[in-house]
Amino acid sequence: MQTKILLDEKQIPKRWYNVMADLGSAPAPVIHPGTLNPVTPDDLLPIFPMSLIEQEVSSERWIDIPEEVLKAYSIWRPSPLYRAHRLEKALSTPAKIYYKNEGVSPAGSHKPNSAIPQAYYNKQAGIKRLATETGAGQWGCSLALASSLFGLETTVYMVKVSFSQKPYRKSLMQLWGAEVIPSPSPKTNTGRRFLERDPDSTGSLGMAISEAVEDAASNDDTNYALGSVLNHVCHHQTVIGLEAIEQLKIAGDSPDIVIGCCGGGSNFAGLAFPFVRDKANGKDIRLIGVEPSSCPTLTKGTYAFDFGDTAMLTPVTKMYTLGHDFVPPGIHAGGLRYHGSSALVSQLYNEGIIEAIAYAQNGCFEAATLFARTEGLVPAPESSHAVKCAVDEAIKCREAGEEKTILFNLSGHGFFDMTAYDSYLSGQLKDYEYPAEAIAASLEKLPTVEEPTV
């Protein structure tokens, strides 16, 4: 019984997969926040290099990975695929459970898969500094790592509640040379406005994005980097699923169910998007994105045009959203705090190609504890959502007597998140379902955008 299925470094994918080539319909245009016209490449040049803008709008199925990016990937890629024999035994399930372990990266998560190419392309464009936001800290750590490898400076606006809850993420970013600022902050005009409205604000990803975008747009030597949501980020992450396909071939298997946790959408997209082709070609395969009930973007949000940030500086994108001024509760320990979702993930969900489910955090931490005690690895709180769904699906197989193959993304380890586990183990972690009336109030502030014909 093989536990780890490994690939050689020569088998790192040489191209990223672009799911836009296999969508049933063209994506909705992205709208300029000022003119309300579709954005042009020139509109994005103040904060992104042209190479990433081209990837953002590309409809080509495959995008070549630069050699320098492949060299950096080889530090930890290909990541191992595991067969969860011990978890299967504990659940007494006939299902086969596999997981892709992205926690083996230097930053401990899947995020460097996009941070590395983003740093590379910005370096090639002559940029000296990157500005970004981070919530739980995985993306901030990953961009700090990538910037150190390519000789860039980095400023990270970290959601204030996470800045306090996750001090070692902050330390890791600083170790790799990044400046880390709790958001909202007095450093930017938008940050000062947020603080004037609420001096005790715990922050949100939408606020931190506003600060990072303002920083990038205000400095000629600085560009903005985003760790999820955007098309090019989803493309970069598909190395996960592409490797998994080859590893499952070695195991003589293919999945019936593919699962990833879903906040902005990058880690779900990374594993699931390469399997969309199978679904489009008629294979009976379920692709499930799992989100927290305290930030239920897909399951309770609205499919509409909305801003990607709270200060309404970013382009307006059609996506599932809880409203751009949504602020998740401070008691939420599981990450996945973004108010919206990737336009590509949203379109696939709207068209019924993928599924979504929301869980309360105590059930996720319970599943993560079972996983840690059987498989030995401690999942990141974000990843615990995927673990919970995999466990539930395996139990369904046991109850139905069905032997299915389940694949999920263990998107990162939880070594920097032990405070959240302490809260769970001591019984202090509280479940929270975001109130429907609060979601409705936030959605009332959506921008009025008439979808243009293109």
N, C-alpha and C positions, 0 to 999 in steps of 0.2 A: 504494500500500500504506500504509494509515493505521497509525501506530504508537501514538499516544495517542488514546483515546476519552474525551472530556470532557463533563461535564454542567454546566449553569448552576447558580448558587447557588439559584435558585428551584426546582431539581429535587432538592434535599436531601429525603430521605424525611420526611414529616410524621408518620409513625407507625412505631413499632417492631413487628416481627412476633413473636408468641408461639407457638412450636411446640407448646405444650401443647394448643392447639386441634386439632391434627392428629395427635396420638398415637393409637396403636391401643388403648391402655388407660390408665386413670388412673394417675398417678404414685404411687409408694409414699409413705406419710405420713412426715413428718420427726418424729423422736422427741426428746423433752426428755431431756437427759443425766442429770437427777436423778430424775425421776418415771417415766421410760420410757413416758410417755403421749405422744400426738401433741401437738406444740407448738401453742400458740394465739398470736394476734397480741400479746396482752399479754405473753407470754413473751419476745418479741423487742423490745419497746419500749425496754428499757434500752440497746440498742445500735443500733437502726435507727429511722428516721422511719416513721410509718404509711404514707406514700405509697409507700415502697419495699417495705414488708411487703405492701401490697395488690398490687403488681406481682409479688411473689414467689409469691403463691398464685393469681393470676389465671389463668383459663382462656379469657379473651377473646382472639380472634385478633389484634386490633390494639390498641395502646396509644399514645395521642396523645403527641407530643413537645412539651413546653412551648416557648413562643416564645423565652424567654430561653436555653434550651438550643440551639435552632436558631441563634440569633444567635452563640453561642459556637462551634457547629459550623462556621459559615461562615468562621471563620478559616482552615480548611484543607479543609473538605468542600465539594462532593463530591471524593473522591480520584480520581485518574486510573486508568483501566484501560489497560493496555499490551498490545499484540500483540508477542510475543517473536520477531520475525522473525530476528534474528541468532542467537539460541539455536537456533531451528528449523533454520537453515542449518548451524550447527556440528554438529548431531546428524543431519543428512541425513534428517530425519523428515517423513513426509507429514502428521503431526499439526499442528494449530494450537494454539499455546500462548498463553494470556492470563494476565496476573497483575494483581491489584488492589494498588496501591502505597499501603499504609497508613503508610509511612515519611515521608510528607509532613506529618504532624502536627507541632506544635511540639515535642512530646516524642519524636518519631521513631518512634512505633509506633501500633498500633491502640488502645491502652489508654485514651486520652482519650475515646473513644466512650462509655465508662461512667463515667469519672471526672467528666466535666462534669455529667451529670445527677445523680450521687450528691452532688456538692458543692452543686448547686442545691437539691435536695430537703432536704438537711440545713440549709442556710441558711434555707429557708422555714420549717423546723420550729424555728428559734431556736437551733440548735446553734452553738457557738463554735469547737470544735476537733474534728478527726478524727484517729483513730489507725488505723494500718494496718500491714501487713507488705509486704515486697517481696523477691523473690529476685534475679534479674539486675538489677533496678532500673527496668524499664520502667513497672511500675505505680506505684512510688513517685514517679517523675518525673511521671507523668501526674496523680496526685492532688495533688502539690505545685503543678503548673500550674493545675489546676482550683480549688484552694483559693485561690490568689492571685487568680484572676479573680473569685471570689465573696466574698473577704474573710474566709476562715477560716484558723485555725492548723492545722498538721498535724504529727503525730509519726509517723515512719516507722521501724519495726523492720526493719532490713535483714539478711538472712541473712549471717552473719559471713564466710563464704568469699567471697561476692560483694562485701561491703563492702571486702575487701582486694583482690580481683581487678579491681574496676570503680570506681576512685576518681572518675572523671569523672561517673558516674551520681550518686554522692553529691554531688559539687559542683553538679550541675544541680539536684538537689532543694533544696540549701541556697540556691542562687541564687533559686529561687522561694519561699524563706522557710520551708522545712520543717526541722524538727529530725530528724536522722538518727542512729539508735542501732544499733550492731552487735548482732545477736541470736545466741545468748542473752546477755542483759545483766543487770547487777545492779540495774537500775531497777525490776523487777517481782518479785513473789514467785515466779512460775513460772520466770522467768529465773534467779533465784538457785538454785532447785532443780536446774535443768538443769546449771548450772555446778558445783554440788556433786557431781553424778554424774560430770561430765566437764569439768574446767576447760579442756581444750583443744578443746572441741566446736567444729566448723566451722559448726554450726547447720543448720536446715532450715526450709522454709516452715511446717511444722506447729508448730515451736517459736515462730517469729516470729508466727504467728497467735495462739498462746496468749498471748503477751505483749501484743499489740495488743488482744485481746478483754478481757483483765484490765484494761488501762488504760482502755478505754472504759466498762466496767461499773463501775469504781471512781470515775468522775468524772461528775457530773451534766451538765456542759456539753459532754461529749465523746461522740461516737458512733463506731462502727466502720465502716470501708469496706473492701470486699473487691474485688479486681480480676479475679476469675475465679470459676468453679465455680457460684455461686448463679444461680437462674433469672433474676432481674432483670438481672444482668450480661450473661447470654446474650441477653436481649431487646434490651438497649441496643446490643449489637454488630451486630445484624442490619442496621443501616444499610449495612454493607459489602456483604452479599449483595443487598439491595434495589437499591442503586445499580448493582451489577454486572449485574443482570437488565436494567435499562434501557439500560446501555451496550452489552451484547451485542445487544440489539434494534437499536441503531443500526448495529452491525457486521453485522447480518443473520445472527446466529449464536446458538447455545445450546450449553451444555456437555454432553459425554458423561461427563466425569470432573471432580469438584470436590474440591480437596485443600486441607487446612490442617494446620499443625502442631498438636499437641494435648498440653497439659500439664494445666491445670485444665479447659480446654475452651472458653474464651471466644472465641479467635480462629478456631478451627475452626467453632464455632457461628455466629459472625458471618457467615461466608461461606456455610456449608453449610445452615444451618437454613432460609433462604427457599426452598431447592431441595427440601426435604423434601416440600413440597406437590406438586411435580411427580412425585416418586417415589410418593407416596400415590395420585396420580391415574393411575398406570400407566406413567409415562415410564421408559424404560430409562436410568437415570443412576446412576453410582457416586459415593458420597460417602465420602472416605477421610481418616481422621485419622491423623497420623503422629507417633510418639513416639520418644524415645531408648531404646536397648536397656539403658541404665543406669538407667532409670526407667520400666519397661514396664507402666504401670498397666492399660491396656485389654488388652494382648496376653498378660500373664502374671498380672494381678491376679485377685481374686475379686469376684464381684458379691454384695455383702453390706452390711449396716448397719455403719457405722463412724463414728468421730469425725472431724471436719474438722481437728482440731489434736492436737498431741502430749500436751498436759496434760488433754485430755478435758473442756474447758470448753464446747465448741460442741455444737449439736444433732447427733444421730446421723442420718445420711442413708444411704439405699441407693444405693450407687455401686460402680463398680469401684475396688478399693483394693489397695495393697500393705501396708496396716497403718499405723495412725496414728503409730507410732513409727519408721517408715521414715526413714532418713537417707541421701540420695544420696551417692555418692563425691565427694570434693573435686576429683578430677581431671576430673570431667565439666564441659566448657566450654560445652555447648550449651543451657543453660537447661532449661525444662520439667521442673522438679524436684519437682513436687507429688506426694504419695503417693496421691491419689485423683483422681477425675474428676467433672465436672458430673453431677448426677443425671439431667438431661435427655439429655446425651450418652451416659451409661451405659445409660439405658433404650433409646435408639435402637440402640445397639450390641447390647444383649442381645436385642432384637427383630429383629436382622438388617437394619435399615434402613440403617445405615452400616457401613463397614469400618474396620479399624485395622491398622497395620503399624509395626514398630519397626526403627530403623536404628542402627548404630554411628556414632560422631561423625566419624571420619575420612572416611567416605564422604559424609557430609553436607557437610563442609567442602570436599571435592573438588568436589561439585556446586555449592556456593556460589562457589568460585573460577572455575569454568567460566562461571557466570552473570555474575559480575563482569567477566570478560574479554570477554564477548559483549554483554551488555546494559548494562554500565557502572555498575550499581548494586551496592553492597555489602550483601548480606543480613545481617540479624541472625542470630546462631547459631540461634535458635529457628526463624526462617524457613527456614534452610538445610535443615531436615527436609522441608518442603514442596517446596522446589526439587529435592531429591534424588528424591522420589517423582514429581514431574512429569517429570524427566529419564528416570527408569526407564520410566514409562508411554509417553513419546514414543519411546523405543528399542523398546519392544514393538510400537508402531505401525509403526515402520520394518521390523522383522523380519517382521511379519505383512502388511505392505503395506496397512494400514488408515489411513484418514484420520479421526481422531477429534479432537474439540475438548476441550482440557484447560484448566481454570481453576484457578489456585491463589492463595492469599493470601500476598503478600509483606508480612508483618505488621509489619515494621519494618526500619530500616537498621542496619548494623553498625558505625557510626563510633565508638561507645563500647565496642566489643568487639574492638578490634584486638589486644589481648593474646592473645585466643584464636586469632586468625588468625596472630599471630607464632608461637605454639606449633605450629600446623599447618604453617606454611611452613618452620619449622626442624626438622620431624620429631619434635618432642617430644610431640605430642598422642597419647595412648594410647587405644585402644578398650577399652571395659569393658562386660561384660555382667553385670548384677546377679545374684549367685549364687542359684540356685533354693532352696538350703537357707536362705539369709538371708531370702528372701521368705516361705518356709514358717514360719520362726521368728517373723517379724513378724505373720503372719496368725493365729498361735495366740492373739494377744492381742486379737482382735476382740471387741467387746462381745456379750454374749448378748441378743439382742433378738428377741422373737416378733412378727412383722409383724402389726399389728392390722388388723381388718376395718373398713373405712370405707365 
